[in-house]
Amino acid sequence: MAVTFSFFGDLLGFFGGFGFAPTSYFLPSIIWLILKKPKRFSTQWIVNWVGIFIGVFIMLASTIGGFRNIIADSSSYDFYQ
């Protein structure tokens, strides 16, 4: 697969933005907030919400960056050449 598509690494980055970033960065914080129910505006609550916002930003940035790299690499793409 990687030999066929020269932009295979960019595809992995693009799909990693959808799959890896949410499960690593902000879904654990959301689940923790749901399970533990800390008081609003406590230190733990704020830290988790900051983690959620940073995680969403990382997810969006990696997805957009991967898509941009796919477009840039595919414009000069030739099969097996």
mmCIF file of the N, C-alpha and C atoms, coordinates in Angstrom:
data_MODEL
# 
_entry.id   MODEL 
# 
loop_
_atom_site.group_PDB 
_atom_site.id 
_atom_site.type_symbol 
_atom_site.label_atom_id 
_atom_site.label_alt_id 
_atom_site.label_comp_id 
_atom_site.label_asym_id 
_atom_site.label_entity_id 
_atom_site.label_seq_id 
_atom_site.pdbx_PDB_ins_code 
_atom_site.Cartn_x 
_atom_site.Cartn_y 
_atom_site.Cartn_z 
_atom_site.occupancy 
_atom_site.B_iso_or_equiv 
_atom_site.pdbx_formal_charge 
_atom_site.auth_seq_id 
_atom_site.auth_comp_id 
_atom_site.auth_asym_id 
_atom_site.auth_atom_id 
_atom_site.pdbx_PDB_model_num 
ATOM 1   N N  . MET A 1 1  ? 0.834   -1.191 0.000   1.00 0.00 ? 1  MET A N  1 
ATOM 2   C CA . MET A 1 1  ? 0.000   0.000  0.000   1.00 0.00 ? 1  MET A CA 1 
ATOM 3   C C  . MET A 1 1  ? 0.875   1.251  0.000   1.00 0.00 ? 1  MET A C  1 
ATOM 4   N N  . ALA A 1 2  ? 1.907   1.251  0.831   1.00 0.00 ? 2  ALA A N  1 
ATOM 5   C CA . ALA A 1 2  ? 2.757   2.432  0.937   1.00 0.00 ? 2  ALA A CA 1 
ATOM 6   C C  . ALA A 1 2  ? 3.545   2.659  -0.340  1.00 0.00 ? 2  ALA A C  1 
ATOM 7   N N  . VAL A 1 3  ? 3.874   1.593  -1.081  1.00 0.00 ? 3  VAL A N  1 
ATOM 8   C CA . VAL A 1 3  ? 4.604   1.750  -2.337  1.00 0.00 ? 3  VAL A CA 1 
ATOM 9   C C  . VAL A 1 3  ? 3.697   2.345  -3.402  1.00 0.00 ? 3  VAL A C  1 
ATOM 10  N N  . THR A 1 4  ? 2.428   1.975  -3.378  1.00 0.00 ? 4  THR A N  1 
ATOM 11  C CA . THR A 1 4  ? 1.489   2.459  -4.383  1.00 0.00 ? 4  THR A CA 1 
ATOM 12  C C  . THR A 1 4  ? 1.212   3.942  -4.228  1.00 0.00 ? 4  THR A C  1 
ATOM 13  N N  . PHE A 1 5  ? 1.058   4.397  -3.013  1.00 0.00 ? 5  PHE A N  1 
ATOM 14  C CA . PHE A 1 5  ? 0.724   5.799  -2.773  1.00 0.00 ? 5  PHE A CA 1 
ATOM 15  C C  . PHE A 1 5  ? 1.896   6.492  -2.099  1.00 0.00 ? 5  PHE A C  1 
ATOM 16  N N  . SER A 1 6  ? 2.475   7.451  -2.774  1.00 0.00 ? 6  SER A N  1 
ATOM 17  C CA . SER A 1 6  ? 3.634   8.143  -2.207  1.00 0.00 ? 6  SER A CA 1 
ATOM 18  C C  . SER A 1 6  ? 3.241   9.008  -1.013  1.00 0.00 ? 6  SER A C  1 
ATOM 19  N N  . PHE A 1 7  ? 1.977   9.286  -0.878  1.00 0.00 ? 7  PHE A N  1 
ATOM 20  C CA . PHE A 1 7  ? 1.502   10.116 0.234   1.00 0.00 ? 7  PHE A CA 1 
ATOM 21  C C  . PHE A 1 7  ? 0.862   9.272  1.340   1.00 0.00 ? 7  PHE A C  1 
ATOM 22  N N  . PHE A 1 8  ? 1.308   8.021  1.482   1.00 0.00 ? 8  PHE A N  1 
ATOM 23  C CA . PHE A 1 8  ? 0.745   7.112  2.476   1.00 0.00 ? 8  PHE A CA 1 
ATOM 24  C C  . PHE A 1 8  ? 0.968   7.624  3.897   1.00 0.00 ? 8  PHE A C  1 
ATOM 25  N N  . GLY A 1 9  ? 2.130   8.201  4.161   1.00 0.00 ? 9  GLY A N  1 
ATOM 26  C CA . GLY A 1 9  ? 2.405   8.769  5.478   1.00 0.00 ? 9  GLY A CA 1 
ATOM 27  C C  . GLY A 1 9  ? 1.467   9.907  5.811   1.00 0.00 ? 9  GLY A C  1 
ATOM 28  N N  . ASP A 1 10 ? 1.116   10.685 4.800   1.00 0.00 ? 10 ASP A N  1 
ATOM 29  C CA . ASP A 1 10 ? 0.157   11.770 5.008   1.00 0.00 ? 10 ASP A CA 1 
ATOM 30  C C  . ASP A 1 10 ? -1.242  11.231 5.299   1.00 0.00 ? 10 ASP A C  1 
ATOM 31  N N  . LEU A 1 11 ? -1.596  10.119 4.665   1.00 0.00 ? 11 LEU A N  1 
ATOM 32  C CA . LEU A 1 11 ? -2.881  9.477  4.958   1.00 0.00 ? 11 LEU A CA 1 
ATOM 33  C C  . LEU A 1 11 ? -2.931  9.004  6.405   1.00 0.00 ? 11 LEU A C  1 
ATOM 34  N N  . LEU A 1 12 ? -1.815  8.462  6.881   1.00 0.00 ? 12 LEU A N  1 
ATOM 35  C CA . LEU A 1 12 ? -1.770  8.008  8.271   1.00 0.00 ? 12 LEU A CA 1 
ATOM 36  C C  . LEU A 1 12 ? -1.921  9.189  9.226   1.00 0.00 ? 12 LEU A C  1 
ATOM 37  N N  . GLY A 1 13 ? -1.309  10.317 8.899   1.00 0.00 ? 13 GLY A N  1 
ATOM 38  C CA . GLY A 1 13 ? -1.469  11.507 9.728   1.00 0.00 ? 13 GLY A CA 1 
ATOM 39  C C  . GLY A 1 13 ? -2.884  12.033 9.709   1.00 0.00 ? 13 GLY A C  1 
ATOM 40  N N  . PHE A 1 14 ? -3.504  11.989 8.551   1.00 0.00 ? 14 PHE A N  1 
ATOM 41  C CA . PHE A 1 14 ? -4.885  12.455 8.419   1.00 0.00 ? 14 PHE A CA 1 
ATOM 42  C C  . PHE A 1 14 ? -5.843  11.598 9.240   1.00 0.00 ? 14 PHE A C  1 
ATOM 43  N N  . PHE A 1 15 ? -5.733  10.276 9.080   1.00 0.00 ? 15 PHE A N  1 
ATOM 44  C CA . PHE A 1 15 ? -6.624  9.396  9.823   1.00 0.00 ? 15 PHE A CA 1 
ATOM 45  C C  . PHE A 1 15 ? -6.253  9.318  11.302  1.00 0.00 ? 15 PHE A C  1 
ATOM 46  N N  . GLY A 1 16 ? -4.982  9.537  11.609  1.00 0.00 ? 16 GLY A N  1 
ATOM 47  C CA . GLY A 1 16 ? -4.565  9.590  13.000  1.00 0.00 ? 16 GLY A CA 1 
ATOM 48  C C  . GLY A 1 16 ? -5.191  10.761 13.730  1.00 0.00 ? 16 GLY A C  1 
ATOM 49  N N  . GLY A 1 17 ? -5.429  11.853 13.010  1.00 0.00 ? 17 GLY A N  1 
ATOM 50  C CA . GLY A 1 17 ? -6.110  12.997 13.605  1.00 0.00 ? 17 GLY A CA 1 
ATOM 51  C C  . GLY A 1 17 ? -7.522  12.654 14.036  1.00 0.00 ? 17 GLY A C  1 
ATOM 52  N N  . PHE A 1 18 ? -8.169  11.771 13.291  1.00 0.00 ? 18 PHE A N  1 
ATOM 53  C CA . PHE A 1 18 ? -9.526  11.360 13.663  1.00 0.00 ? 18 PHE A CA 1 
ATOM 54  C C  . PHE A 1 18 ? -9.532  10.293 14.754  1.00 0.00 ? 18 PHE A C  1 
ATOM 55  N N  . GLY A 1 19 ? -8.591  9.360  14.687  1.00 0.00 ? 19 GLY A N  1 
ATOM 56  C CA . GLY A 1 19 ? -8.646  8.217  15.585  1.00 0.00 ? 19 GLY A CA 1 
ATOM 57  C C  . GLY A 1 19 ? -7.770  8.328  16.809  1.00 0.00 ? 19 GLY A C  1 
ATOM 58  N N  . PHE A 1 20 ? -6.532  8.758  16.624  1.00 0.00 ? 20 PHE A N  1 
ATOM 59  C CA . PHE A 1 20 ? -5.586  8.752  17.735  1.00 0.00 ? 20 PHE A CA 1 
ATOM 60  C C  . PHE A 1 20 ? -5.756  9.948  18.656  1.00 0.00 ? 20 PHE A C  1 
ATOM 61  N N  . ALA A 1 21 ? -5.906  11.123 18.090  1.00 0.00 ? 21 ALA A N  1 
ATOM 62  C CA . ALA A 1 21 ? -5.987  12.337 18.916  1.00 0.00 ? 21 ALA A CA 1 
ATOM 63  C C  . ALA A 1 21 ? -7.183  12.322 19.869  1.00 0.00 ? 21 ALA A C  1 
ATOM 64  N N  . PRO A 1 22 ? -8.380  11.975 19.417  1.00 0.00 ? 22 PRO A N  1 
ATOM 65  C CA . PRO A 1 22 ? -9.500  11.984 20.369  1.00 0.00 ? 22 PRO A CA 1 
ATOM 66  C C  . PRO A 1 22 ? -9.343  10.973 21.498  1.00 0.00 ? 22 PRO A C  1 
ATOM 67  N N  . THR A 1 23 ? -8.896  9.779  21.171  1.00 0.00 ? 23 THR A N  1 
ATOM 68  C CA . THR A 1 23 ? -8.803  8.765  22.214  1.00 0.00 ? 23 THR A CA 1 
ATOM 69  C C  . THR A 1 23 ? -7.643  9.008  23.162  1.00 0.00 ? 23 THR A C  1 
ATOM 70  N N  . SER A 1 24 ? -6.687  9.802  22.758  1.00 0.00 ? 24 SER A N  1 
ATOM 71  C CA . SER A 1 24 ? -5.528  10.056 23.607  1.00 0.00 ? 24 SER A CA 1 
ATOM 72  C C  . SER A 1 24 ? -5.617  11.357 24.371  1.00 0.00 ? 24 SER A C  1 
ATOM 73  N N  . TYR A 1 25 ? -6.237  12.354 23.802  1.00 0.00 ? 25 TYR A N  1 
ATOM 74  C CA . TYR A 1 25 ? -6.156  13.683 24.382  1.00 0.00 ? 25 TYR A CA 1 
ATOM 75  C C  . TYR A 1 25 ? -7.420  14.136 25.103  1.00 0.00 ? 25 TYR A C  1 
ATOM 76  N N  . PHE A 1 26 ? -8.574  14.069 24.437  1.00 0.00 ? 26 PHE A N  1 
ATOM 77  C CA . PHE A 1 26 ? -9.716  14.688 25.108  1.00 0.00 ? 26 PHE A CA 1 
ATOM 78  C C  . PHE A 1 26 ? -10.828 13.739 25.533  1.00 0.00 ? 26 PHE A C  1 
ATOM 79  N N  . LEU A 1 27 ? -10.940 12.565 24.965  1.00 0.00 ? 27 LEU A N  1 
ATOM 80  C CA . LEU A 1 27 ? -11.979 11.642 25.422  1.00 0.00 ? 27 LEU A CA 1 
ATOM 81  C C  . LEU A 1 27 ? -11.754 11.169 26.862  1.00 0.00 ? 27 LEU A C  1 
ATOM 82  N N  . PRO A 1 28 ? -10.521 10.900 27.296  1.00 0.00 ? 28 PRO A N  1 
ATOM 83  C CA . PRO A 1 28 ? -10.344 10.550 28.712  1.00 0.00 ? 28 PRO A CA 1 
ATOM 84  C C  . PRO A 1 28 ? -10.779 11.666 29.659  1.00 0.00 ? 28 PRO A C  1 
ATOM 85  N N  . SER A 1 29 ? -10.547 12.907 29.280  1.00 0.00 ? 29 SER A N  1 
ATOM 86  C CA . SER A 1 29 ? -10.974 14.023 30.127  1.00 0.00 ? 29 SER A CA 1 
ATOM 87  C C  . SER A 1 29 ? -12.492 14.123 30.188  1.00 0.00 ? 29 SER A C  1 
ATOM 88  N N  . ILE A 1 30 ? -13.141 13.917 29.063  1.00 0.00 ? 30 ILE A N  1 
ATOM 89  C CA . ILE A 1 30 ? -14.605 13.958 29.044  1.00 0.00 ? 30 ILE A CA 1 
ATOM 90  C C  . ILE A 1 30 ? -15.186 12.835 29.900  1.00 0.00 ? 30 ILE A C  1 
ATOM 91  N N  . ILE A 1 31 ? -14.636 11.639 29.739  1.00 0.00 ? 31 ILE A N  1 
ATOM 92  C CA . ILE A 1 31 ? -15.126 10.502 30.519  1.00 0.00 ? 31 ILE A CA 1 
ATOM 93  C C  . ILE A 1 31 ? -14.895 10.745 32.009  1.00 0.00 ? 31 ILE A C  1 
ATOM 94  N N  . TRP A 1 32 ? -13.733 11.291 32.373  1.00 0.00 ? 32 TRP A N  1 
ATOM 95  C CA . TRP A 1 32 ? -13.441 11.570 33.775  1.00 0.00 ? 32 TRP A CA 1 
ATOM 96  C C  . TRP A 1 32 ? -14.429 12.586 34.339  1.00 0.00 ? 32 TRP A C  1 
ATOM 97  N N  . LEU A 1 33 ? -14.734 13.622 33.556  1.00 0.00 ? 33 LEU A N  1 
ATOM 98  C CA . LEU A 1 33 ? -15.709 14.619 34.021  1.00 0.00 ? 33 LEU A CA 1 
ATOM 99  C C  . LEU A 1 33 ? -17.086 13.995 34.231  1.00 0.00 ? 33 LEU A C  1 
ATOM 100 N N  . ILE A 1 34 ? -17.473 13.079 33.352  1.00 0.00 ? 34 ILE A N  1 
ATOM 101 C CA . ILE A 1 34 ? -18.787 12.438 33.480  1.00 0.00 ? 34 ILE A CA 1 
ATOM 102 C C  . ILE A 1 34 ? -18.832 11.518 34.703  1.00 0.00 ? 34 ILE A C  1 
ATOM 103 N N  . LEU A 1 35 ? -17.751 10.768 34.912  1.00 0.00 ? 35 LEU A N  1 
ATOM 104 C CA . LEU A 1 35 ? -17.752 9.801  36.010  1.00 0.00 ? 35 LEU A CA 1 
ATOM 105 C C  . LEU A 1 35 ? -17.565 10.456 37.381  1.00 0.00 ? 35 LEU A C  1 
ATOM 106 N N  . LYS A 1 36 ? -16.640 11.365 37.495  1.00 0.00 ? 36 LYS A N  1 
ATOM 107 C CA . LYS A 1 36 ? -16.295 11.935 38.797  1.00 0.00 ? 36 LYS A CA 1 
ATOM 108 C C  . LYS A 1 36 ? -17.161 13.128 39.194  1.00 0.00 ? 36 LYS A C  1 
ATOM 109 N N  . LYS A 1 37 ? -17.679 13.851 38.220  1.00 0.00 ? 37 LYS A N  1 
ATOM 110 C CA . LYS A 1 37 ? -18.534 15.010 38.458  1.00 0.00 ? 37 LYS A CA 1 
ATOM 111 C C  . LYS A 1 37 ? -17.925 15.988 39.472  1.00 0.00 ? 37 LYS A C  1 
ATOM 112 N N  . PRO A 1 38 ? -16.767 16.561 39.144  1.00 0.00 ? 38 PRO A N  1 
ATOM 113 C CA . PRO A 1 38 ? -16.165 17.509 40.088  1.00 0.00 ? 38 PRO A CA 1 
ATOM 114 C C  . PRO A 1 38 ? -16.979 18.802 40.137  1.00 0.00 ? 38 PRO A C  1 
ATOM 115 N N  . LYS A 1 39 ? -16.767 19.585 41.190  1.00 0.00 ? 39 LYS A N  1 
ATOM 116 C CA . LYS A 1 39 ? -17.479 20.864 41.295  1.00 0.00 ? 39 LYS A CA 1 
ATOM 117 C C  . LYS A 1 39 ? -17.054 21.776 40.160  1.00 0.00 ? 39 LYS A C  1 
ATOM 118 N N  . ARG A 1 40 ? -18.020 22.541 39.677  1.00 0.00 ? 40 ARG A N  1 
ATOM 119 C CA . ARG A 1 40 ? -17.726 23.479 38.604  1.00 0.00 ? 40 ARG A CA 1 
ATOM 120 C C  . ARG A 1 40 ? -16.711 24.510 39.048  1.00 0.00 ? 40 ARG A C  1 
ATOM 121 N N  . PHE A 1 41 ? -15.798 24.820 38.125  1.00 0.00 ? 41 PHE A N  1 
ATOM 122 C CA . PHE A 1 41 ? -14.743 25.814 38.315  1.00 0.00 ? 41 PHE A CA 1 
ATOM 123 C C  . PHE A 1 41 ? -13.753 25.449 39.414  1.00 0.00 ? 41 PHE A C  1 
ATOM 124 N N  . SER A 1 42 ? -13.705 24.172 39.799  1.00 0.00 ? 42 SER A N  1 
ATOM 125 C CA . SER A 1 42 ? -12.637 23.718 40.686  1.00 0.00 ? 42 SER A CA 1 
ATOM 126 C C  . SER A 1 42 ? -11.377 23.508 39.837  1.00 0.00 ? 42 SER A C  1 
ATOM 127 N N  . THR A 1 43 ? -10.257 23.312 40.482  1.00 0.00 ? 43 THR A N  1 
ATOM 128 C CA . THR A 1 43 ? -8.994  23.146 39.752  1.00 0.00 ? 43 THR A CA 1 
ATOM 129 C C  . THR A 1 43 ? -9.045  21.936 38.828  1.00 0.00 ? 43 THR A C  1 
ATOM 130 N N  . GLN A 1 44 ? -9.572  20.821 39.299  1.00 0.00 ? 44 GLN A N  1 
ATOM 131 C CA . GLN A 1 44 ? -9.667  19.619 38.477  1.00 0.00 ? 44 GLN A CA 1 
ATOM 132 C C  . GLN A 1 44 ? -10.581 19.839 37.276  1.00 0.00 ? 44 GLN A C  1 
ATOM 133 N N  . TRP A 1 45 ? -11.679 20.534 37.481  1.00 0.00 ? 45 TRP A N  1 
ATOM 134 C CA . TRP A 1 45 ? -12.628 20.808 36.406  1.00 0.00 ? 45 TRP A CA 1 
ATOM 135 C C  . TRP A 1 45 ? -11.971 21.680 35.341  1.00 0.00 ? 45 TRP A C  1 
ATOM 136 N N  . ILE A 1 46 ? -11.261 22.712 35.766  1.00 0.00 ? 46 ILE A N  1 
ATOM 137 C CA . ILE A 1 46 ? -10.604 23.630 34.820  1.00 0.00 ? 46 ILE A CA 1 
ATOM 138 C C  . ILE A 1 46 ? -9.492  22.916 34.051  1.00 0.00 ? 46 ILE A C  1 
ATOM 139 N N  . VAL A 1 47 ? -8.693  22.131 34.755  1.00 0.00 ? 47 VAL A N  1 
ATOM 140 C CA . VAL A 1 47 ? -7.595  21.414 34.101  1.00 0.00 ? 47 VAL A CA 1 
ATOM 141 C C  . VAL A 1 47 ? -8.140  20.452 33.048  1.00 0.00 ? 47 VAL A C  1 
ATOM 142 N N  . ASN A 1 48 ? -9.210  19.764 33.339  1.00 0.00 ? 48 ASN A N  1 
ATOM 143 C CA . ASN A 1 48 ? -9.796  18.850 32.361  1.00 0.00 ? 48 ASN A CA 1 
ATOM 144 C C  . ASN A 1 48 ? -10.362 19.592 31.160  1.00 0.00 ? 48 ASN A C  1 
ATOM 145 N N  . TRP A 1 49 ? -10.997 20.727 31.377  1.00 0.00 ? 49 TRP A N  1 
ATOM 146 C CA . TRP A 1 49 ? -11.527 21.487 30.251  1.00 0.00 ? 49 TRP A CA 1 
ATOM 147 C C  . TRP A 1 49 ? -10.411 22.079 29.400  1.00 0.00 ? 49 TRP A C  1 
ATOM 148 N N  . VAL A 1 50 ? -9.320  22.482 30.028  1.00 0.00 ? 50 VAL A N  1 
ATOM 149 C CA . VAL A 1 50 ? -8.157  22.944 29.258  1.00 0.00 ? 50 VAL A CA 1 
ATOM 150 C C  . VAL A 1 50 ? -7.614  21.790 28.414  1.00 0.00 ? 50 VAL A C  1 
ATOM 151 N N  . GLY A 1 51 ? -7.534  20.602 29.007  1.00 0.00 ? 51 GLY A N  1 
ATOM 152 C CA . GLY A 1 51 ? -7.097  19.425 28.262  1.00 0.00 ? 51 GLY A CA 1 
ATOM 153 C C  . GLY A 1 51 ? -8.011  19.100 27.094  1.00 0.00 ? 51 GLY A C  1 
ATOM 154 N N  . ILE A 1 52 ? -9.309  19.287 27.290  1.00 0.00 ? 52 ILE A N  1 
ATOM 155 C CA . ILE A 1 52 ? -10.266 19.037 26.209  1.00 0.00 ? 52 ILE A CA 1 
ATOM 156 C C  . ILE A 1 52 ? -10.046 20.024 25.067  1.00 0.00 ? 52 ILE A C  1 
ATOM 157 N N  . PHE A 1 53 ? -9.890  21.302 25.387  1.00 0.00 ? 53 PHE A N  1 
ATOM 158 C CA . PHE A 1 53 ? -9.684  22.300 24.333  1.00 0.00 ? 53 PHE A CA 1 
ATOM 159 C C  . PHE A 1 53 ? -8.370  22.088 23.594  1.00 0.00 ? 53 PHE A C  1 
ATOM 160 N N  . ILE A 1 54 ? -7.310  21.753 24.325  1.00 0.00 ? 54 ILE A N  1 
ATOM 161 C CA . ILE A 1 54 ? -6.033  21.479 23.674  1.00 0.00 ? 54 ILE A CA 1 
ATOM 162 C C  . ILE A 1 54 ? -6.143  20.230 22.794  1.00 0.00 ? 54 ILE A C  1 
ATOM 163 N N  . GLY A 1 55 ? -6.826  19.205 23.277  1.00 0.00 ? 55 GLY A N  1 
ATOM 164 C CA . GLY A 1 55 ? -7.016  17.984 22.495  1.00 0.00 ? 55 GLY A CA 1 
ATOM 165 C C  . GLY A 1 55 ? -7.802  18.210 21.220  1.00 0.00 ? 55 GLY A C  1 
ATOM 166 N N  . VAL A 1 56 ? -8.844  19.019 21.301  1.00 0.00 ? 56 VAL A N  1 
ATOM 167 C CA . VAL A 1 56 ? -9.630  19.326 20.101  1.00 0.00 ? 56 VAL A CA 1 
ATOM 168 C C  . VAL A 1 56 ? -8.780  20.118 19.117  1.00 0.00 ? 56 VAL A C  1 
ATOM 169 N N  . PHE A 1 57 ? -7.969  21.046 19.629  1.00 0.00 ? 57 PHE A N  1 
ATOM 170 C CA . PHE A 1 57 ? -7.091  21.811 18.745  1.00 0.00 ? 57 PHE A CA 1 
ATOM 171 C C  . PHE A 1 57 ? -6.078  20.895 18.059  1.00 0.00 ? 57 PHE A C  1 
ATOM 172 N N  . ILE A 1 58 ? -5.483  19.966 18.805  1.00 0.00 ? 58 ILE A N  1 
ATOM 173 C CA . ILE A 1 58 ? -4.530  19.030 18.213  1.00 0.00 ? 58 ILE A CA 1 
ATOM 174 C C  . ILE A 1 58 ? -5.211  18.164 17.162  1.00 0.00 ? 58 ILE A C  1 
ATOM 175 N N  . MET A 1 59 ? -6.433  17.710 17.448  1.00 0.00 ? 59 MET A N  1 
ATOM 176 C CA . MET A 1 59 ? -7.161  16.892 16.490  1.00 0.00 ? 59 MET A CA 1 
ATOM 177 C C  . MET A 1 59 ? -7.422  17.665 15.206  1.00 0.00 ? 59 MET A C  1 
ATOM 178 N N  . LEU A 1 60 ? -7.903  18.894 15.330  1.00 0.00 ? 60 LEU A N  1 
ATOM 179 C CA . LEU A 1 60 ? -8.189  19.696 14.138  1.00 0.00 ? 60 LEU A CA 1 
ATOM 180 C C  . LEU A 1 60 ? -6.917  20.034 13.368  1.00 0.00 ? 60 LEU A C  1 
ATOM 181 N N  . ALA A 1 61 ? -5.858  20.401 14.081  1.00 0.00 ? 61 ALA A N  1 
ATOM 182 C CA . ALA A 1 61 ? -4.610  20.768 13.418  1.00 0.00 ? 61 ALA A CA 1 
ATOM 183 C C  . ALA A 1 61 ? -3.997  19.583 12.679  1.00 0.00 ? 61 ALA A C  1 
ATOM 184 N N  . SER A 1 62 ? -4.000  18.409 13.296  1.00 0.00 ? 62 SER A N  1 
ATOM 185 C CA . SER A 1 62 ? -3.412  17.246 12.630  1.00 0.00 ? 62 SER A CA 1 
ATOM 186 C C  . SER A 1 62 ? -4.249  16.795 11.442  1.00 0.00 ? 62 SER A C  1 
ATOM 187 N N  . THR A 1 63 ? -5.552  16.896 11.557  1.00 0.00 ? 63 THR A N  1 
ATOM 188 C CA . THR A 1 63 ? -6.418  16.519 10.446  1.00 0.00 ? 63 THR A CA 1 
ATOM 189 C C  . THR A 1 63 ? -6.258  17.481 9.279   1.00 0.00 ? 63 THR A C  1 
ATOM 190 N N  . ILE A 1 64 ? -6.265  18.762 9.557   1.00 0.00 ? 64 ILE A N  1 
ATOM 191 C CA . ILE A 1 64 ? -6.097  19.765 8.501   1.00 0.00 ? 64 ILE A CA 1 
ATOM 192 C C  . ILE A 1 64 ? -4.703  19.672 7.896   1.00 0.00 ? 64 ILE A C  1 
ATOM 193 N N  . GLY A 1 65 ? -3.682  19.482 8.742   1.00 0.00 ? 65 GLY A N  1 
ATOM 194 C CA . GLY A 1 65 ? -2.319  19.346 8.235   1.00 0.00 ? 65 GLY A CA 1 
ATOM 195 C C  . GLY A 1 65 ? -2.139  18.117 7.366   1.00 0.00 ? 65 GLY A C  1 
ATOM 196 N N  . GLY A 1 66 ? -2.717  16.999 7.778   1.00 0.00 ? 66 GLY A N  1 
ATOM 197 C CA . GLY A 1 66 ? -2.646  15.788 6.962   1.00 0.00 ? 66 GLY A CA 1 
ATOM 198 C C  . GLY A 1 66 ? -3.356  15.955 5.639   1.00 0.00 ? 66 GLY A C  1 
ATOM 199 N N  . PHE A 1 67 ? -4.503  16.600 5.653   1.00 0.00 ? 67 PHE A N  1 
ATOM 200 C CA . PHE A 1 67 ? -5.256  16.839 4.414   1.00 0.00 ? 67 PHE A CA 1 
ATOM 201 C C  . PHE A 1 67 ? -4.482  17.766 3.486   1.00 0.00 ? 67 PHE A C  1 
ATOM 202 N N  . ARG A 1 68 ? -3.848  18.794 4.057   1.00 0.00 ? 68 ARG A N  1 
ATOM 203 C CA . ARG A 1 68 ? -3.055  19.722 3.256   1.00 0.00 ? 68 ARG A CA 1 
ATOM 204 C C  . ARG A 1 68 ? -1.870  19.002 2.613   1.00 0.00 ? 68 ARG A C  1 
ATOM 205 N N  . ASN A 1 69 ? -1.209  18.123 3.377   1.00 0.00 ? 69 ASN A N  1 
ATOM 206 C CA . ASN A 1 69 ? -0.082  17.369 2.826   1.00 0.00 ? 69 ASN A CA 1 
ATOM 207 C C  . ASN A 1 69 ? -0.519  16.391 1.745   1.00 0.00 ? 69 ASN A C  1 
ATOM 208 N N  . ILE A 1 70 ? -1.692  15.784 1.910   1.00 0.00 ? 70 ILE A N  1 
ATOM 209 C CA . ILE A 1 70 ? -2.212  14.888 0.871   1.00 0.00 ? 70 ILE A CA 1 
ATOM 210 C C  . ILE A 1 70 ? -2.428  15.658 -0.412  1.00 0.00 ? 70 ILE A C  1 
ATOM 211 N N  . ILE A 1 71 ? -3.020  16.824 -0.322  1.00 0.00 ? 71 ILE A N  1 
ATOM 212 C CA . ILE A 1 71 ? -3.269  17.636 -1.516  1.00 0.00 ? 71 ILE A CA 1 
ATOM 213 C C  . ILE A 1 71 ? -1.954  18.064 -2.156  1.00 0.00 ? 71 ILE A C  1 
ATOM 214 N N  . ALA A 1 72 ? -1.000  18.506 -1.341  1.00 0.00 ? 72 ALA A N  1 
ATOM 215 C CA . ALA A 1 72 ? 0.284   18.968 -1.870  1.00 0.00 ? 72 ALA A CA 1 
ATOM 216 C C  . ALA A 1 72 ? 1.054   17.823 -2.538  1.00 0.00 ? 72 ALA A C  1 
ATOM 217 N N  . ASP A 1 73 ? 1.059   16.645 -1.931  1.00 0.00 ? 73 ASP A N  1 
ATOM 218 C CA . ASP A 1 73 ? 1.797   15.519 -2.497  1.00 0.00 ? 73 ASP A CA 1 
ATOM 219 C C  . ASP A 1 73 ? 1.078   14.886 -3.677  1.00 0.00 ? 73 ASP A C  1 
ATOM 220 N N  . SER A 1 74 ? -0.226  14.891 -3.677  1.00 0.00 ? 74 SER A N  1 
ATOM 221 C CA . SER A 1 74 ? -0.958  14.237 -4.763  1.00 0.00 ? 74 SER A CA 1 
ATOM 222 C C  . SER A 1 74 ? -0.969  15.073 -6.047  1.00 0.00 ? 74 SER A C  1 
ATOM 223 N N  . SER A 1 75 ? -0.621  16.348 -5.951  1.00 0.00 ? 75 SER A N  1 
ATOM 224 C CA . SER A 1 75 ? -0.613  17.162 -7.172  1.00 0.00 ? 75 SER A CA 1 
ATOM 225 C C  . SER A 1 75 ? 0.525   16.739 -8.106  1.00 0.00 ? 75 SER A C  1 
ATOM 226 N N  . SER A 1 76 ? 1.588   16.170 -7.569  1.00 0.00 ? 76 SER A N  1 
ATOM 227 C CA . SER A 1 76 ? 2.707   15.713 -8.402  1.00 0.00 ? 76 SER A CA 1 
ATOM 228 C C  . SER A 1 76 ? 2.817   14.184 -8.384  1.00 0.00 ? 76 SER A C  1 
ATOM 229 N N  . TYR A 1 77 ? 1.726   13.501 -8.179  1.00 0.00 ? 77 TYR A N  1 
ATOM 230 C CA . TYR A 1 77 ? 1.724   12.046 -8.012  1.00 0.00 ? 77 TYR A CA 1 
ATOM 231 C C  . TYR A 1 77 ? 1.653   11.340 -9.355  1.00 0.00 ? 77 TYR A C  1 
ATOM 232 N N  . ASP A 1 78 ? 2.508   10.348 -9.550  1.00 0.00 ? 78 ASP A N  1 
ATOM 233 C CA . ASP A 1 78 ? 2.465   9.458  -10.716 1.00 0.00 ? 78 ASP A CA 1 
ATOM 234 C C  . ASP A 1 78 ? 2.534   8.033  -10.211 1.00 0.00 ? 78 ASP A C  1 
ATOM 235 N N  . PHE A 1 79 ? 1.700   7.166  -10.785 1.00 0.00 ? 79 PHE A N  1 
ATOM 236 C CA . PHE A 1 79 ? 1.698   5.762  -10.379 1.00 0.00 ? 79 PHE A CA 1 
ATOM 237 C C  . PHE A 1 79 ? 3.026   5.102  -10.719 1.00 0.00 ? 79 PHE A C  1 
ATOM 238 N N  . TYR A 1 80 ? 3.705   4.529  -9.735  1.00 0.00 ? 80 TYR A N  1 
ATOM 239 C CA . TYR A 1 80 ? 4.919   3.737  -9.871  1.00 0.00 ? 80 TYR A CA 1 
ATOM 240 C C  . TYR A 1 80 ? 6.012   4.398  -10.703 1.00 0.00 ? 80 TYR A C  1 
ATOM 241 N N  . GLN A 1 81 ? 6.186   5.705  -10.519 1.00 0.00 ? 81 GLN A N  1 
ATOM 242 C CA . GLN A 1 81 ? 7.275   6.388  -11.244 1.00 0.00 ? 81 GLN A CA 1 
ATOM 243 C C  . GLN A 1 81 ? 8.068   7.242  -10.338 1.00 0.00 ? 81 GLN A C  1 
# 
